[in-house]
Amino acid sequence: MFSNLQEWFAYLDSLPSGLTVANLDHVKKVAHILGVTKFPSKIVTVAGTNGKGSCVIFLESILLAAGYKVGAYLSPHLLRYNERIRVNGEAVEDEFLRAAFTVVQVAQDNITLSYFEFSTLVALRIFKQMELDVLLLEVGLGGRLDAVNILDADIAVISTISFDHTMQLGDSREAIGAEKAGIMRKFKPIVCGDPRPPRSIYEQANKTKAMVYCVQRDFVYQIKGDSWRWEFGSWCLGDLPLPQLPIQDAATSLMVIALLLSDIPVDYAAIVQGIKTAFLPGRFQRLRQAPEVIVDVAHNPEAASLLADNLKKTVISGKTFGVCSMFKDKDIAGTIKPLVSTMDKWYIGQLSHVRAASQDQLRNGLHVCGVMNSVFCDDVATAFAQALAEAKENDRIVVFGSFYTVAEILKLANRQEGK
């Protein structure tokens, strides 16, 4: 056993990746020992390529505004491991983590668990100790073989289906959709936030007799000036506030709320309040003005396209500088490409991580996209400092490419503010 959290985190880092698991039998065995396979709470499991975390936060924010007790499990974290496990809107306290780590390690005995499997069981152990009305569980990778899939969801959510983790999930939307559809349960609803879901989603729904609710088909939303409108059948919500997070994820979350209403009543005021206050660090987050600094965890082509759209909507009088670093197993060129037209100059640093892309890999990604105006630095902090030194007051700096890239700049900003 370990005496402090830093030792526990080092232990977690030593665990296998879990990217090649064939089934969930080993996780289920430990879960049964821990008594965390059944919960009286309503369970919502959220899978998808992008938007998973935003959906969880929208649901959490709305349900808390309505007075319910909510447990939320997200990944990865940005600054502190505690961010992964939230109870009633707050990151779990250290004492609960230490206790749960110990209990899970004892229960696993000689069974090997991955980082994410161990973390999931820790979260479920903590949630089991609380009297919660709803559990919101974000899938870390895929769905079918993800550790959160040991629980039967009352409602399954697939936010979007795009290309990421293709080595594990497949290199087509059909294959990726089939993996994510593994969170469906018999006769339980599935909410899809992708307006063009692959056929595999409907094929799995037919097998499980699950009812599919798809955005802009079964439920629709429309932006009208500085507000928006959401409709499902005869239920219409108008004059909704524009959210800080992607509106498509807000619309998807409202469909989940609609399906929960018979057991978890939520009024219009709670919906408005929840949408207004929902916030997740690292999602088009402004850190400062003059020059403006925006951080975004976009790390795949779909997320980069959304980031590019957001940048185009917020026109500035000066130049835009991109600070980027990525992992080598990501589609580097595919992620850079949507942003090429939005950037005047690029500043590239290398992450200090075993999965970090090398400078040559990053340079090649820029070359493939036809980027010529770029500066290469030893690390992300140096790349950011170089961009900041060259930027004028009316310029903009955009940091993206990985959760780790954004985390480095957030840590830097916190140190400068004395946090």
Summary of the structure (lengths in Angstrom):
residues: 419
radius of gyration: 21.2
end to end distance: 30.6
largest distance: 60.6
contacts: 1464
relative contact order: 0.11
helix: 43%
strand: 18%
